[in-house]
Amino acid sequence: MTEATWGDHAKTPDIDWRMSASLENVPRGGGDIAEVTNLERAVRDWATLDPEHQTAATLTPERPLLLDGAARATFVGEGIAVLVDMLPAA
């Protein structure tokens, strides 16, 4: 029989920063078009935006992320800031 363990790691497992992600509602070359890249790059790009565009931005990872026990499929504005704090060292 396998014993299950529950703790903080179960609520927020390691994030696959290489998965695809779309960063939308941000300026790109004169227009607001979505960019598909990996999750790490999208979060780092978001961190460089001005506050107005950070608030308007939408981040959609390839699959939902489990954070604090809740699955989240889309992140907006300051919700993305939570991921900035979790980024791996560059």
MMTF fields as JSON, N, C-alpha, C and O atoms, coordinates in Angstrom:
{
  "mmtfVersion": "1.0.0",
  "mmtfProducer": "UNKNOWN",
  "numBonds": 359,
  "numAtoms": 360,
  "numGroups": 90,
  "numChains": 1,
  "numModels": 1,
  "chainsPerModel": [1],
  "groupsPerChain": [90],
  "chainIdList": ["A"],
  "bondAtomList": [4, 2, 8, 6, 12, 10, 16, 14, 20, 18, 24, 22, 28, 26, 32, 30, 36, 34, 40, 38, 44, 42, 48, 46, 52, 50, 56, 54, 60, 58, 64, 62, 68, 66, 72, 70, 76, 74, 80, 78, 84, 82, 88, 86, 92, 90, 96, 94, 100, 98, 104, 102, 108, 106, 112, 110, 116, 114, 120, 118, 124, 122, 128, 126, 132, 130, 136, 134, 140, 138, 144, 142, 148, 146, 152, 150, 156, 154, 160, 158, 164, 162, 168, 166, 172, 170, 176, 174, 180, 178, 184, 182, 188, 186, 192, 190, 196, 194, 200, 198, 204, 202, 208, 206, 212, 210, 216, 214, 220, 218, 224, 222, 228, 226, 232, 230, 236, 234, 240, 238, 244, 242, 248, 246, 252, 250, 256, 254, 260, 258, 264, 262, 268, 266, 272, 270, 276, 274, 280, 278, 284, 282, 288, 286, 292, 290, 296, 294, 300, 298, 304, 302, 308, 306, 312, 310, 316, 314, 320, 318, 324, 322, 328, 326, 332, 330, 336, 334, 340, 338, 344, 342, 348, 346, 352, 350, 356, 354],
  "bondOrderList": [1, 1, 1, 1, 1, 1, 1, 1, 1, 1, 1, 1, 1, 1, 1, 1, 1, 1, 1, 1, 1, 1, 1, 1, 1, 1, 1, 1, 1, 1, 1, 1, 1, 1, 1, 1, 1, 1, 1, 1, 1, 1, 1, 1, 1, 1, 1, 1, 1, 1, 1, 1, 1, 1, 1, 1, 1, 1, 1, 1, 1, 1, 1, 1, 1, 1, 1, 1, 1, 1, 1, 1, 1, 1, 1, 1, 1, 1, 1, 1, 1, 1, 1, 1, 1, 1, 1, 1, 1],
  "groupList": [{"groupName": "MET", "atomNameList": ["N", "CA", "C", "O"], "elementList": ["N", "C", "C", "O"], "formalChargeList": [0, 0, 0, 0], "bondAtomList": [1, 0, 2, 1, 3, 2], "bondOrderList": [1, 1, 2], "singleLetterCode": "M", "chemCompType": "L-PEPTIDE LINKING"}, {"groupName": "THR", "atomNameList": ["N", "CA", "C", "O"], "elementList": ["N", "C", "C", "O"], "formalChargeList": [0, 0, 0, 0], "bondAtomList": [1, 0, 2, 1, 3, 2], "bondOrderList": [1, 1, 2], "singleLetterCode": "T", "chemCompType": "L-PEPTIDE LINKING"}, {"groupName": "GLU", "atomNameList": ["N", "CA", "C", "O"], "elementList": ["N", "C", "C", "O"], "formalChargeList": [0, 0, 0, 0], "bondAtomList": [1, 0, 2, 1, 3, 2], "bondOrderList": [1, 1, 2], "singleLetterCode": "E", "chemCompType": "L-PEPTIDE LINKING"}, {"groupName": "ALA", "atomNameList": ["N", "CA", "C", "O"], "elementList": ["N", "C", "C", "O"], "formalChargeList": [0, 0, 0, 0], "bondAtomList": [1, 0, 2, 1, 3, 2], "bondOrderList": [1, 1, 2], "singleLetterCode": "A", "chemCompType": "L-PEPTIDE LINKING"}, {"groupName": "TRP", "atomNameList": ["N", "CA", "C", "O"], "elementList": ["N", "C", "C", "O"], "formalChargeList": [0, 0, 0, 0], "bondAtomList": [1, 0, 2, 1, 3, 2], "bondOrderList": [1, 1, 2], "singleLetterCode": "W", "chemCompType": "L-PEPTIDE LINKING"}, {"groupName": "GLY", "atomNameList": ["N", "CA", "C", "O"], "elementList": ["N", "C", "C", "O"], "formalChargeList": [0, 0, 0, 0], "bondAtomList": [1, 0, 2, 1, 3, 2], "bondOrderList": [1, 1, 2], "singleLetterCode": "G", "chemCompType": "PEPTIDE LINKING"}, {"groupName": "ASP", "atomNameList": ["N", "CA", "C", "O"], "elementList": ["N", "C", "C", "O"], "formalChargeList": [0, 0, 0, 0], "bondAtomList": [1, 0, 2, 1, 3, 2], "bondOrderList": [1, 1, 2], "singleLetterCode": "D", "chemCompType": "L-PEPTIDE LINKING"}, {"groupName": "HIS", "atomNameList": ["N", "CA", "C", "O"], "elementList": ["N", "C", "C", "O"], "formalChargeList": [0, 0, 0, 0], "bondAtomList": [1, 0, 2, 1, 3, 2], "bondOrderList": [1, 1, 2], "singleLetterCode": "H", "chemCompType": "L-PEPTIDE LINKING"}, {"groupName": "LYS", "atomNameList": ["N", "CA", "C", "O"], "elementList": ["N", "C", "C", "O"], "formalChargeList": [0, 0, 0, 0], "bondAtomList": [1, 0, 2, 1, 3, 2], "bondOrderList": [1, 1, 2], "singleLetterCode": "K", "chemCompType": "L-PEPTIDE LINKING"}, {"groupName": "PRO", "atomNameList": ["N", "CA", "C", "O"], "elementList": ["N", "C", "C", "O"], "formalChargeList": [0, 0, 0, 0], "bondAtomList": [1, 0, 2, 1, 3, 2], "bondOrderList": [1, 1, 2], "singleLetterCode": "P", "chemCompType": "L-PEPTIDE LINKING"}, {"groupName": "ILE", "atomNameList": ["N", "CA", "C", "O"], "elementList": ["N", "C", "C", "O"], "formalChargeList": [0, 0, 0, 0], "bondAtomList": [1, 0, 2, 1, 3, 2], "bondOrderList": [1, 1, 2], "singleLetterCode": "I", "chemCompType": "L-PEPTIDE LINKING"}, {"groupName": "ARG", "atomNameList": ["N", "CA", "C", "O"], "elementList": ["N", "C", "C", "O"], "formalChargeList": [0, 0, 0, 0], "bondAtomList": [1, 0, 2, 1, 3, 2], "bondOrderList": [1, 1, 2], "singleLetterCode": "R", "chemCompType": "L-PEPTIDE LINKING"}, {"groupName": "SER", "atomNameList": ["N", "CA", "C", "O"], "elementList": ["N", "C", "C", "O"], "formalChargeList": [0, 0, 0, 0], "bondAtomList": [1, 0, 2, 1, 3, 2], "bondOrderList": [1, 1, 2], "singleLetterCode": "S", "chemCompType": "L-PEPTIDE LINKING"}, {"groupName": "LEU", "atomNameList": ["N", "CA", "C", "O"], "elementList": ["N", "C", "C", "O"], "formalChargeList": [0, 0, 0, 0], "bondAtomList": [1, 0, 2, 1, 3, 2], "bondOrderList": [1, 1, 2], "singleLetterCode": "L", "chemCompType": "L-PEPTIDE LINKING"}, {"groupName": "ASN", "atomNameList": ["N", "CA", "C", "O"], "elementList": ["N", "C", "C", "O"], "formalChargeList": [0, 0, 0, 0], "bondAtomList": [1, 0, 2, 1, 3, 2], "bondOrderList": [1, 1, 2], "singleLetterCode": "N", "chemCompType": "L-PEPTIDE LINKING"}, {"groupName": "VAL", "atomNameList": ["N", "CA", "C", "O"], "elementList": ["N", "C", "C", "O"], "formalChargeList": [0, 0, 0, 0], "bondAtomList": [1, 0, 2, 1, 3, 2], "bondOrderList": [1, 1, 2], "singleLetterCode": "V", "chemCompType": "L-PEPTIDE LINKING"}, {"groupName": "GLN", "atomNameList": ["N", "CA", "C", "O"], "elementList": ["N", "C", "C", "O"], "formalChargeList": [0, 0, 0, 0], "bondAtomList": [1, 0, 2, 1, 3, 2], "bondOrderList": [1, 1, 2], "singleLetterCode": "Q", "chemCompType": "L-PEPTIDE LINKING"}, {"groupName": "PHE", "atomNameList": ["N", "CA", "C", "O"], "elementList": ["N", "C", "C", "O"], "formalChargeList": [0, 0, 0, 0], "bondAtomList": [1, 0, 2, 1, 3, 2], "bondOrderList": [1, 1, 2], "singleLetterCode": "F", "chemCompType": "L-PEPTIDE LINKING"}],
  "groupTypeList": [0, 1, 2, 3, 1, 4, 5, 6, 7, 3, 8, 1, 9, 6, 10, 6, 4, 11, 0, 12, 3, 12, 13, 2, 14, 15, 9, 11, 5, 5, 5, 6, 10, 3, 2, 15, 1, 14, 13, 2, 11, 3, 15, 11, 6, 4, 3, 1, 13, 6, 9, 2, 7, 16, 1, 3, 3, 1, 13, 1, 9, 2, 11, 9, 13, 13, 13, 6, 5, 3, 3, 11, 3, 1, 17, 15, 5, 2, 5, 10, 3, 15, 13, 15, 6, 0, 13, 9, 3, 3],
  "groupIdList": [1, 2, 3, 4, 5, 6, 7, 8, 9, 10, 11, 12, 13, 14, 15, 16, 17, 18, 19, 20, 21, 22, 23, 24, 25, 26, 27, 28, 29, 30, 31, 32, 33, 34, 35, 36, 37, 38, 39, 40, 41, 42, 43, 44, 45, 46, 47, 48, 49, 50, 51, 52, 53, 54, 55, 56, 57, 58, 59, 60, 61, 62, 63, 64, 65, 66, 67, 68, 69, 70, 71, 72, 73, 74, 75, 76, 77, 78, 79, 80, 81, 82, 83, 84, 85, 86, 87, 88, 89, 90],
  "secStructList": [7, 7, 7, 7, 7, 7, 1, 2, 2, 2, 2, 1, 7, 7, 7, 7, 6, 6, 1, 3, 3, 3, 3, 3, 1, 1, 3, 3, 6, 6, 3, 3, 7, 7, 3, 3, 3, 3, 2, 2, 2, 2, 2, 2, 2, 2, 2, 6, 1, 7, 2, 2, 2, 2, 2, 2, 7, 3, 3, 3, 3, 1, 1, 7, 3, 3, 3, 6, 6, 3, 3, 3, 1, 7, 3, 3, 6, 2, 2, 2, 2, 2, 2, 2, 6, 6, 7, 7, 7, 7],
  "xCoordList": [0.845, 0.0, 0.895, 1.908, 0.52, 1.268, 0.644, -0.577, 1.488, 1.002, 1.078, 2.115, -0.016, -0.05, 0.429, 0.182, 1.111, 1.537, 0.974, 0.951, 0.531, -0.023, 0.774, 1.086, 1.092, 1.846, 1.876, 1.137, 2.719, 2.802, 3.197, 2.719, 4.072, 4.49, 3.313, 3.248, 2.394, 1.217, 0.303, -0.379, 0.284, -0.55, 0.042, -0.697, 1.373, 2.054, 3.26, 4.383, 3.016, 4.133, 5.058, 4.735, 6.216, 7.155, 6.47, 5.652, 6.814, 6.24, 7.145, 8.367, 6.539, 7.275, 7.394, 6.503, 8.488, 8.684, 8.89, 8.852, 9.107, 9.323, 8.029, 8.047, 6.9, 5.64, 5.297, 5.726, 4.531, 4.103, 3.167, 2.442, 3.205, 2.31, 2.071, 2.926, 0.916, 0.548, 0.446, -0.208, 1.098, 1.006, 0.262, 0.749, -0.919, -1.791, -2.031, -1.751, -2.562, -2.916, -1.704, -1.776, -0.596, 0.616, 1.088, 0.859, 1.743, 2.168, 3.322, 4.279, 3.212, 4.274, 4.349, 3.445, 5.404, 5.616, 4.488, 4.109, 3.948, 2.908, 1.492, 0.541, 1.313, -0.021, -0.05, 0.994, -1.236, -1.396, -1.714, -2.88, -0.682, -0.891, -0.313, 0.628, -0.88, -0.425, 0.905, 1.184, 1.72, 2.967, 2.936, 2.615, 3.271, 3.355, 4.834, 5.61, 5.206, 6.583, 6.553, 5.517, 7.656, 7.576, 7.136, 7.229, 6.661, 6.099, 7.114, 6.784, 8.334, 9.349, 9.568, 9.593, 9.723, 9.958, 8.76, 8.937, 7.552, 6.351, 6.274, 5.931, 6.591, 6.546, 7.648, 7.419, 8.834, 9.92, 9.578, 9.869, 8.967, 8.554, 7.522, 7.587, 6.567, 5.545, 6.184, 5.747, 7.217, 7.87, 8.518, 8.749, 8.82, 9.452, 8.446, 8.834, 7.169, 6.142, 5.889, 6.159, 5.367, 4.963, 3.709, 3.016, 3.407, 2.289, 0.937, 0.136, 0.684, -0.591, -0.749, -1.811, 0.305, 0.237, 0.305, -0.259, 0.983, 0.971, -0.454, -0.872, -1.18, -2.56, -3.46, -4.349, -3.239, -4.082, -3.7, -4.502, -2.502, -1.984, -2.743, -3.256, -2.793, -3.37, -2.349, -1.822, -2.068, -1.121, -1.895, -2.605, -1.749, -2.424, -1.395, -0.887, -1.083, -0.133, -0.791, -2.016, 0.036, -0.397, -1.371, -2.32, -1.128, -2.03, -2.124, -1.224, -3.199, -3.373, -2.219, -1.613, -1.937, -0.923, -1.639, -2.666, -1.096, -1.646, -0.884, 0.291, -1.566, -0.972, -1.83, -3.03, -1.223, -1.934, -3.165, -4.196, -3.046, -4.119, -5.213, -6.159, -5.111, -6.137, -5.527, -4.468, -6.193, -5.738, -6.144, -7.297, -5.177, -5.448, -5.009, -3.855, -5.933, -5.662, -5.272, -4.674, -5.6, -5.314, -4.901, -5.43, -3.95, -3.481, -3.616, -3.323, -4.056, -4.184, -3.516, -3.434, -3.046, -2.486, -1.592, -0.602, -1.941, -1.135, -1.073, -0.183, -1.998, -1.928, -0.65, -0.148, -0.125, 1.122, 2.302, 3.31, 2.186, 3.258, 3.581, 4.721, 2.597, 2.824, 3.828, 4.691, 3.72, 4.64, 6.043, 7.038, 6.12, 7.442, 8.244, 9.442, 7.586, 8.26, 8.709, 9.561, 8.146, 8.462, 9.458, 9.868, 9.853, 10.76, 12.072, 12.588, 12.599, 13.924, 14.993, 14.8, 16.106, 17.221, 17.663, 17.747, 17.943, 18.344, 19.772, 20.267],
  "yCoordList": [-1.173, 0.0, 1.241, 1.282, 2.237, 3.481, 4.508, 4.656, 5.204, 6.216, 7.58, 7.957, 8.314, 9.658, 10.664, 10.519, 11.675, 12.748, 14.061, 14.309, 14.877, 16.17, 17.233, 17.102, 18.254, 19.357, 20.5, 20.501, 21.466, 22.633, 22.26, 22.875, 21.252, 20.855, 20.313, 20.528, 19.62, 19.093, 20.23, 20.11, 21.33, 22.472, 23.272, 23.836, 23.325, 24.061, 23.24, 23.472, 22.277, 21.459, 22.28, 23.405, 21.699, 22.377, 22.764, 22.016, 23.934, 24.444, 24.067, 24.191, 23.608, 23.314, 24.624, 24.982, 25.32, 26.635, 26.542, 27.565, 25.344, 25.177, 24.98, 24.99, 24.801, 24.611, 25.868, 26.969, 25.695, 26.828, 27.73, 27.284, 29.004, 29.972, 31.122, 31.452, 31.714, 32.857, 34.083, 34.053, 35.164, 36.441, 37.39, 37.732, 37.809, 38.625, 40.004, 40.261, 40.882, 42.249, 43.076, 43.903, 42.847, 43.633, 44.158, 43.511, 45.322, 45.892, 45.105, 44.739, 44.856, 44.183, 44.816, 44.644, 45.532, 46.116, 46.999, 46.917, 47.83, 48.764, 48.24, 48.987, 46.96, 46.408, 45.53, 45.145, 45.219, 44.322, 42.93, 42.585, 42.135, 40.781, 39.784, 40.095, 38.603, 37.572, 36.997, 36.907, 36.61, 35.933, 34.591, 34.513, 33.538, 32.217, 31.894, 31.948, 31.557, 31.273, 30.281, 29.664, 30.113, 29.26, 30.107, 31.334, 29.432, 30.118, 31.045, 32.173, 30.572, 31.411, 32.71, 33.786, 32.624, 33.823, 34.766, 35.982, 34.225, 35.06, 35.821, 37.003, 35.145, 35.806, 36.861, 37.953, 36.54, 37.528, 38.732, 39.869, 38.495, 39.601, 40.472, 41.699, 39.848, 40.602, 41.54, 42.679, 41.06, 41.856, 43.119, 44.063, 43.162, 44.334, 45.357, 46.444, 45.017, 45.923, 47.088, 47.0, 48.177, 49.294, 48.879, 47.95, 49.545, 49.144, 49.05, 48.168, 49.93, 49.902, 48.594, 47.973, 48.189, 46.953, 45.711, 44.675, 45.798, 44.681, 44.409, 43.256, 45.461, 45.321, 44.705, 43.916, 45.055, 44.584, 43.204, 42.563, 42.74, 41.498, 40.258, 40.207, 39.262, 37.956, 36.892, 36.876, 36.007, 34.91, 33.603, 33.336, 32.788, 31.499, 30.404, 30.266, 29.623, 28.522, 27.364, 27.269, 26.498, 25.33, 24.457, 23.904, 24.341, 23.584, 24.336, 25.106, 24.122, 24.842, 24.591, 23.519, 25.594, 25.5, 25.33, 25.962, 24.483, 24.281, 25.173, 24.94, 26.191, 27.139, 27.19, 27.455, 26.94, 26.937, 26.041, 26.36, 24.92, 23.932, 24.205, 23.425, 25.29, 25.628, 25.642, 26.232, 24.998, 24.996, 26.307, 26.732, 26.936, 28.211, 28.076, 27.754, 28.323, 28.183, 29.503, 29.505, 30.615, 31.937, 32.864, 32.793, 33.73, 34.712, 36.086, 36.259, 37.057, 38.422, 39.396, 39.165, 40.484, 41.577, 41.125, 40.425, 41.525, 41.227, 39.734, 39.297, 38.952, 37.503, 36.931, 35.91, 37.576, 37.141, 37.445, 36.738, 38.481, 38.848, 37.705, 37.574, 36.893, 35.727, 34.801, 34.237, 34.64, 33.762, 34.377, 33.652, 35.69, 36.35, 35.968, 35.696, 35.95, 35.604, 34.145, 33.782, 33.316, 31.877, 31.492, 30.333, 32.458, 32.156, 31.53, 31.874, 30.608, 30.062, 31.131, 32.079, 30.975, 31.927, 31.962, 30.927, 33.152, 33.312, 32.928, 33.004],
  "zCoordList": [0.0, 0.0, 0.0, 0.698, -0.774, -0.866, 0.061, 0.116, 0.777, 1.698, 1.033, 0.487, 1.08, 0.512, 1.546, 2.743, 1.063, 1.955, 1.436, 0.23, 2.338, 1.987, 2.704, 3.888, 2.003, 2.58, 1.6, 0.616, 1.857, 0.986, -0.429, -1.382, -0.591, -1.94, -2.749, -3.959, -2.103, -2.799, -3.25, -4.268, -2.501, -2.856, -4.013, -4.821, -4.097, -5.157, -5.614, -5.168, -6.508, -6.996, -7.891, -8.274, -8.218, -9.112, -10.414, -10.95, -10.907, -12.152, -13.318, -13.233, -14.398, -15.63, -16.413, -17.183, -16.207, -16.828, -18.327, -19.01, -18.863, -20.308, -21.086, -22.317, -20.391, -21.116, -21.907, -21.56, -22.955, -23.771, -22.978, -22.088, -23.325, -22.693, -23.656, -24.478, -23.543, -24.365, -23.478, -22.436, -23.898, -23.195, -24.124, -25.202, -23.695, -24.542, -23.94, -22.769, -24.794, -24.422, -24.021, -23.112, -24.704, -24.486, -25.844, -26.866, -25.866, -27.144, -27.761, -27.079, -29.046, -29.793, -31.177, -31.995, -31.427, -32.75, -33.239, -34.407, -32.389, -32.804, -32.633, -32.861, -32.231, -32.028, -30.796, -30.271, -30.34, -29.192, -29.713, -29.905, -29.941, -30.437, -29.434, -28.704, -29.408, -28.473, -28.926, -30.121, -27.955, -28.249, -27.535, -26.349, -28.267, -27.662, -27.493, -28.447, -26.268, -25.914, -24.757, -24.511, -24.045, -22.863, -21.665, -21.685, -20.638, -19.478, -18.814, -18.448, -18.66, -18.017, -18.789, -18.191, -20.097, -20.911, -20.844, -20.76, -20.879, -20.824, -19.496, -19.474, -18.402, -17.087, -16.988, -16.467, -17.484, -17.461, -18.346, -17.976, -19.504, -20.375, -19.68, -19.765, -18.989, -18.272, -17.251, -17.092, -16.562, -15.522, -16.075, -15.32, -17.379, -17.981, -18.505, -18.933, -18.474, -19.001, -18.05, -16.852, -18.601, -17.758, -16.981, -17.395, -15.872, -15.01, -15.733, -15.423, -16.672, -17.398, -18.179, -18.154, -18.863, -19.641, -18.753, -19.105, -17.612, -16.67, -16.192, -16.084, -15.912, -15.445, -16.512, -16.192, -17.765, -18.86, -19.383, -20.063, -19.082, -19.661, -19.18, -18.062, -20.07, -19.762, -20.118, -21.231, -19.178, -19.375, -19.308, -18.338, -20.356, -20.404, -20.647, -21.759, -19.612, -19.8, -20.552, -20.624, -21.101, -21.861, -21.064, -21.621, -19.776, -18.902, -17.571, -17.234, -16.818, -15.557, -14.58, -14.569, -13.775, -12.727, -11.387, -11.142, -10.532, -9.207, -8.235, -7.95, -7.733, -6.788, -5.537, -5.611, -4.398, -3.119, -3.156, -2.564, -3.856, -3.906, -4.916, -5.017, -5.666, -6.651, -8.059, -8.275, -9.0, -10.387, -11.046, -10.965, -11.697, -12.388, -13.832, -14.112, -14.747, -16.169, -16.825, -17.901, -16.194, -16.74, -15.604, -14.495, -15.908, -14.937, -15.57, -16.753, -14.794, -15.309, -14.359, -13.152, -14.929, -14.144, -13.006, -13.221, -11.804, -10.631, -10.313, -9.583, -10.847, -10.66, -11.259, -10.79, -12.279, -12.9, -11.973, -12.003, -11.162, -10.231, -9.265, -8.82, -8.945, -8.084, -8.742, -8.07, -10.057, -10.789, -10.882, -10.885, -10.954, -11.001, -9.766, -9.855, -8.622, -7.369, -7.324, -6.512, -8.183, -8.189, -9.286, -9.368, -10.131, -11.242, -10.764, -9.7, -11.569, -11.231, -11.426, -12.187, -10.745, -10.904, -12.357, -13.017, -12.843, -14.251, -14.468, -15.593]
}
